[in-house]
Amino acid sequence: MALTPVEIRHLTPPRTAFRGYRVAPTDTLLEDIAASFEDVWRERADLADKVEQLEGDLVRFRELLRTTLVSAESASAQLRDQARREAELILREAHAEAREIQRRAIAENERLAHESRRLRAQLIDALSALDEPDAAAAADEEPEPATTAEQDADDAEERSWYGYPSGTALPDADAA
């Protein structure tokens, strides 16, 4: 049987006809027991309140932790998506720059090929002028028919890159 502090305070042990106990020390002892029990009872109630509060805190912290984990997963997914988009953008820019470099290289190649054809034609003209010193005198006597671009191209193909006719021996560069 559990007794409350109030019940202990109002408890009076049965007395015998001869007063079998000393009243003052026993009453003091009962008062001390009631006070001690009251302290324990109050402490137990405080601890029960604290347990209830901690359980509430635990529920809140668990929910906070769950929310934090969800937001961390979301942030991680967003960062991954952003990194993927940035990588795709960098890749697109690199491809565009590569196409631009390729386009410029092709244009430069075409320009150099055109310049090479022009210089080759000039070289052929200069060599033909050297090969035919009397061409100026012959031109006065008899005008030559105008050459077409196709004939110039055929003549250029017949000559090597150095301007000499194909099959002829090239001069030795070390001999000079």
trRosetta pair geometry for C-beta under 8 A, 3 or more apart (Angstrom, degrees):
i j d omega theta_ij theta_ji phi_ij phi_ji
3 7 4.5 -130 -164 87 90 127
3 8 5.3 105 135 -58 128 85
3 11 7.3 -2 -157 -54 147 137
3 37 7.6 -5 93 172 92 161
4 7 4.8 98 51 5 75 102
4 8 7.2 -138 94 -6 40 86
4 41 7.1 71 -148 -111 71 158
5 8 5.6 -53 -149 34 35 112
5 9 6.5 38 152 -22 66 103
5 34 4.9 103 -161 -170 79 78
5 35 7.6 87 -149 -79 123 21
5 37 5.0 174 -89 96 85 101
5 38 3.7 58 -105 -76 160 88
5 41 5.9 -120 -27 12 112 148
6 9 5.6 -52 -152 33 34 114
6 10 6.6 12 156 -2 66 109
7 10 6.2 -68 -147 48 31 97
7 11 6.2 51 150 -50 66 100
8 11 5.4 -39 -148 5 33 123
8 30 6.4 -173 164 -175 88 86
8 33 6.0 -127 178 107 141 102
8 34 4.1 -178 99 -94 118 91
8 37 6.0 98 1 48 159 150
9 30 7.4 134 -114 143 35 102
9 31 7.2 55 -117 -109 79 62
9 34 4.7 91 -64 -140 77 161
11 30 6.6 -146 71 -155 102 133
12 15 7.9 -39 156 -30 100 98
13 21 7.0 30 80 25 138 148
13 26 7.3 -78 24 165 130 139
15 19 6.1 -13 -170 -112 113 54
15 20 6.7 174 -157 25 58 88
15 21 7.7 -113 -118 31 79 91
16 19 6.7 -135 69 -41 76 10
16 20 4.0 62 24 -26 123 115
19 23 7.1 -51 -164 -42 116 102
21 26 5.0 55 141 -51 126 151
22 25 5.0 34 98 33 118 104
22 26 6.0 153 79 -15 62 98
23 26 6.1 -70 -143 43 21 107
23 27 6.0 19 164 -19 64 113
24 27 5.9 -55 -141 37 24 108
24 28 6.4 25 157 -18 61 107
25 28 5.5 -54 -147 37 34 113
25 29 6.2 37 153 -22 66 104
26 29 5.5 -51 -147 36 32 113
26 30 6.3 34 152 -18 65 104
27 30 5.6 -51 -146 37 33 112
27 31 6.4 37 151 -21 64 103
28 31 5.6 -53 -149 35 32 113
28 32 6.4 33 152 -19 65 104
29 32 5.7 -53 -148 36 32 111
29 33 6.3 33 153 -18 65 105
30 33 5.6 -51 -145 37 32 112
30 34 6.3 35 154 -21 64 106
31 34 5.7 -54 -146 37 30 112
31 35 6.3 29 154 -19 65 106
32 35 5.8 -54 -146 37 30 110
32 36 6.2 28 156 -16 64 108
33 36 5.9 -57 -146 40 29 109
33 37 6.0 26 156 -17 65 111
34 37 5.8 -57 -142 41 26 110
34 38 6.1 33 154 -25 63 107
35 38 5.5 -51 -146 33 29 114
35 39 6.6 32 152 -20 62 102
36 39 5.7 -51 -153 32 33 112
36 40 6.5 29 151 -15 65 104
37 40 5.6 -52 -147 38 35 111
37 41 6.1 40 151 -23 67 106
38 41 5.5 -51 -144 36 31 114
38 42 6.2 31 155 -18 65 106
39 42 5.8 -55 -146 38 28 109
39 43 6.2 28 154 -18 64 108
40 43 5.6 -55 -145 39 30 112
40 44 6.2 35 153 -23 64 105
41 44 5.7 -53 -150 33 28 113
41 45 6.6 27 151 -17 62 105
42 45 5.7 -54 -150 36 32 111
42 46 6.4 33 150 -19 65 105
43 46 5.5 -51 -147 37 33 113
43 47 6.2 33 153 -18 66 106
44 47 5.7 -55 -146 39 29 111
44 48 6.4 33 152 -22 64 104
45 48 5.6 -50 -147 34 32 113
45 49 6.5 34 151 -18 63 103
46 49 5.7 -54 -152 36 32 112
46 50 6.3 32 150 -19 66 106
47 50 5.4 -51 -144 38 34 113
47 51 6.3 40 153 -22 66 101
48 51 5.6 -48 -147 33 32 113
48 52 6.5 34 152 -18 62 104
49 52 5.7 -55 -151 37 32 112
49 53 6.3 32 151 -18 66 106
50 53 5.5 -52 -146 37 33 112
50 54 6.2 33 154 -18 66 106
51 54 5.7 -55 -144 39 30 110
51 55 6.3 33 154 -21 64 104
52 55 5.8 -52 -148 34 29 112
52 56 6.6 31 151 -18 62 104
53 56 5.6 -55 -154 36 32 113
53 57 6.3 33 149 -19 66 105
54 57 5.3 -49 -144 37 36 114
54 58 6.2 42 152 -25 65 102
55 58 5.4 -48 -147 32 32 116
55 59 6.6 36 152 -20 62 100
56 59 5.8 -51 -153 33 33 111
56 60 6.5 30 150 -15 65 105
57 60 5.6 -57 -149 40 34 111
57 61 6.0 31 154 -18 69 107
58 61 5.7 -53 -141 39 29 109
58 62 6.2 33 156 -21 63 105
59 62 5.8 -53 -148 35 28 112
59 63 6.4 26 153 -16 63 107
60 63 5.7 -58 -150 38 31 110
60 64 6.1 32 151 -20 67 108
61 64 5.4 -51 -142 39 33 114
61 65 6.1 38 154 -21 65 104
62 65 5.6 -52 -146 36 30 113
62 66 6.3 32 152 -19 63 105
63 66 5.6 -51 -147 36 32 113
63 67 6.3 32 152 -18 64 106
64 67 5.7 -54 -146 39 30 111
64 68 6.1 33 153 -21 64 107
65 68 5.6 -52 -144 36 30 113
65 69 6.3 31 155 -19 64 105
66 69 5.8 -54 -148 35 29 111
66 70 6.4 28 153 -18 63 106
67 70 5.8 -55 -148 37 31 110
67 71 6.3 24 156 -13 66 107
68 71 5.9 -58 -145 41 29 105
68 72 6.1 31 154 -21 65 108
69 72 5.6 -53 -143 36 30 112
69 73 6.3 31 156 -18 64 104
70 73 5.8 -53 -149 36 30 110
70 74 6.3 31 151 -18 63 107
71 74 5.4 -52 -145 39 35 114
71 75 6.1 37 154 -20 67 104
72 75 5.7 -51 -143 38 31 110
72 76 6.2 35 153 -21 63 105
73 76 5.6 -53 -147 36 30 114
73 77 6.4 30 153 -18 64 104
74 77 5.8 -54 -149 36 31 109
74 78 6.3 30 152 -18 64 106
75 78 5.6 -54 -146 38 32 112
75 79 6.2 33 154 -19 66 105
76 79 5.8 -53 -145 37 30 110
76 80 6.3 32 153 -20 63 106
77 80 5.6 -53 -148 36 31 113
77 81 6.3 31 153 -17 64 106
78 81 5.7 -55 -147 38 31 110
78 82 6.1 31 154 -19 66 107
79 82 5.6 -53 -143 39 31 111
79 83 6.2 32 155 -20 65 105
80 83 5.8 -54 -146 37 28 110
80 84 6.3 30 153 -20 63 106
81 84 5.6 -54 -148 36 31 113
81 85 6.3 30 154 -18 65 105
82 85 5.7 -53 -147 37 32 110
82 86 6.3 31 154 -18 65 106
83 86 5.7 -53 -145 38 31 111
83 87 6.2 33 154 -21 64 106
84 87 5.7 -54 -148 36 30 112
84 88 6.4 30 153 -18 64 105
85 88 5.7 -54 -148 37 32 111
85 89 6.3 34 152 -20 65 105
86 89 5.5 -52 -147 36 33 113
86 90 6.3 33 153 -19 65 104
87 90 5.7 -52 -146 37 31 111
87 91 6.2 33 153 -19 64 107
88 91 5.6 -55 -147 38 31 113
88 92 6.3 33 153 -20 66 104
89 92 5.7 -52 -146 35 31 110
89 93 6.3 29 154 -17 64 106
90 93 5.7 -55 -148 39 31 111
90 94 6.2 32 152 -20 65 106
91 94 5.6 -53 -146 36 31 112
91 95 6.4 32 154 -18 64 104
92 95 5.7 -54 -148 37 31 111
92 96 6.3 31 153 -19 65 106
93 96 5.6 -53 -146 37 32 112
93 97 6.2 31 154 -18 65 106
94 97 5.7 -53 -145 38 31 110
94 98 6.2 33 153 -21 64 105
95 98 5.6 -53 -146 36 31 112
95 99 6.4 33 153 -19 65 103
96 99 5.7 -51 -149 35 32 111
96 100 6.4 32 151 -19 64 105
97 100 5.5 -52 -148 36 34 113
97 101 6.3 35 153 -19 66 103
98 101 5.7 -52 -146 37 32 110
98 102 6.2 33 153 -19 65 106
99 102 5.6 -54 -146 38 31 112
99 103 6.2 35 153 -22 65 105
100 103 5.6 -50 -145 34 30 112
100 104 6.4 29 155 -16 64 105
101 104 5.8 -55 -148 39 31 109
101 105 6.2 32 152 -21 65 107
102 105 5.6 -54 -146 37 31 112
102 106 6.3 31 155 -19 65 104
103 106 5.8 -53 -149 35 30 110
103 107 6.4 29 152 -17 64 107
104 107 5.6 -54 -146 39 33 112
104 108 6.1 33 154 -19 67 106
105 108 5.6 -52 -143 38 30 111
105 109 6.2 35 153 -22 64 105
106 109 5.5 -52 -147 36 31 114
106 110 6.4 31 153 -18 64 104
107 110 5.7 -53 -148 37 31 110
107 111 6.3 32 151 -20 64 106
108 111 5.5 -52 -146 37 32 113
108 112 6.2 30 155 -16 65 106
109 112 5.8 -56 -145 40 29 108
109 113 6.2 30 154 -20 64 106
110 113 5.6 -52 -143 36 31 112
110 114 6.3 32 155 -19 64 105
111 114 5.7 -55 -149 37 29 111
111 115 6.2 28 152 -17 65 108
112 115 5.5 -52 -142 40 33 112
112 116 6.1 40 154 -24 65 104
113 116 5.5 -51 -146 35 30 115
113 117 6.5 32 153 -19 63 103
114 117 5.8 -52 -150 35 31 111
114 118 6.4 31 151 -19 64 106
115 118 5.6 -54 -148 37 32 113
115 119 6.2 29 155 -16 66 106
116 119 5.9 -55 -143 40 29 107
116 120 6.1 33 155 -22 64 109
117 120 5.6 -54 -144 37 28 114
117 121 6.4 31 155 -20 63 105
117 156 7.4 35 -146 -172 75 167
118 121 5.8 -55 -151 34 29 110
118 122 6.5 28 151 -17 64 105
119 122 5.5 -53 -148 37 35 112
119 123 6.2 36 152 -21 66 105
120 123 5.6 -53 -146 37 30 112
120 124 6.3 33 153 -20 64 104
120 156 5.4 73 137 -143 123 120
120 159 8.0 164 -174 83 102 120
120 161 7.7 -77 -109 -147 114 53
120 163 7.4 -172 -149 -85 67 83
121 124 5.6 -51 -146 35 31 112
121 125 6.4 33 153 -19 63 104
121 152 5.9 23 -125 177 109 126
121 156 6.5 -47 -81 -79 67 128
122 125 5.6 -53 -149 37 31 112
122 126 6.2 30 153 -18 66 106
123 126 5.6 -54 -145 38 31 110
123 127 6.1 28 156 -16 66 107
123 163 4.4 -111 145 -91 118 132
124 127 5.8 -56 -143 40 29 108
124 128 6.1 27 157 -18 64 108
124 152 7.4 141 86 -158 150 83
124 155 6.0 113 -172 124 146 115
124 156 6.0 -94 -51 -91 152 76
124 159 6.2 176 -103 23 104 158
124 163 6.1 -159 -78 -139 56 92
125 128 5.9 -57 -144 38 27 108
125 129 6.4 29 154 -21 62 106
126 129 5.7 -54 -151 34 31 112
126 130 6.6 28 151 -16 64 105
126 163 7.9 -24 67 -158 95 152
127 130 5.6 -54 -148 37 35 110
127 131 6.1 34 154 -20 68 106
127 159 7.9 130 70 -133 155 153
127 163 4.9 164 -37 161 150 120
127 164 7.8 -149 -151 -83 155 46
128 131 5.6 -50 -140 37 34 112
128 132 6.3 -3 167 15 66 110
128 135 7.8 67 144 -62 83 164
129 132 6.7 -75 -140 57 23 83
129 135 6.7 -113 -132 47 55 144
130 133 7.4 1 -165 -68 33 79
132 135 3.7 68 125 -48 114 113
132 138 7.7 -63 172 27 118 134
133 136 7.8 -40 167 14 45 95
134 137 4.8 -47 -168 41 76 114
134 138 5.7 76 131 -23 85 100
135 138 5.5 -55 -142 42 34 110
135 139 6.0 43 154 -30 66 103
136 139 5.6 -47 -147 28 30 115
136 140 7.1 33 151 -21 59 98
137 140 5.9 -50 -161 27 36 111
137 141 6.9 26 147 -12 65 106
138 141 5.6 -58 -151 40 40 108
138 142 6.2 -35 175 46 75 90
138 144 7.9 48 122 -46 105 104
139 142 7.6 -88 -130 69 21 50
139 143 6.5 43 -163 -110 67 52
139 144 6.7 -57 -110 -3 80 96
147 151 4.6 -117 -167 80 95 133
147 152 5.9 108 135 -53 122 85
148 151 4.9 101 54 5 73 99
148 152 7.2 -133 100 -3 42 87
149 152 5.5 -51 -150 36 37 115
149 153 6.4 39 151 -20 66 104
150 153 5.6 -53 -149 36 33 112
150 154 6.4 34 151 -19 66 104
151 154 5.6 -51 -147 36 34 112
151 155 6.3 36 152 -19 66 104
152 155 5.6 -53 -146 37 31 111
152 156 6.2 33 152 -22 65 106
153 156 5.5 -52 -146 35 32 113
153 157 6.5 33 153 -21 64 103
154 157 5.8 -53 -150 33 32 111
154 158 6.6 33 151 -22 63 104
155 158 5.7 -55 -153 32 34 113
155 159 6.7 18 154 -9 66 107
156 159 6.1 -63 -150 41 33 101
158 165 6.2 -22 142 -139 95 77
158 166 5.8 -119 180 3 53 107
159 162 7.9 -122 161 71 96 53
159 163 5.5 -3 164 -155 136 30
159 164 6.2 152 -158 76 90 22
159 165 5.6 -63 -104 -95 71 38
159 166 6.6 -154 -119 -34 18 73
160 163 7.1 -44 70 20 70 20
160 164 5.4 -4 35 61 108 78
160 165 7.6 48 -5 118 83 10
160 166 5.7 128 -53 -91 81 64
160 170 7.4 -70 68 -79 158 115
162 170 6.2 82 48 -128 160 118
164 168 5.1 -116 159 70 115 122
164 170 6.1 178 34 -101 155 75
165 168 5.1 77 69 -10 84 121
171 175 7.0 -111 174 47 86 124
171 176 7.7 52 149 -45 121 109
172 175 4.0 83 83 -13 108 111
172 176 7.8 180 95 -16 70 76
173 176 6.6 -49 -168 18 40 110
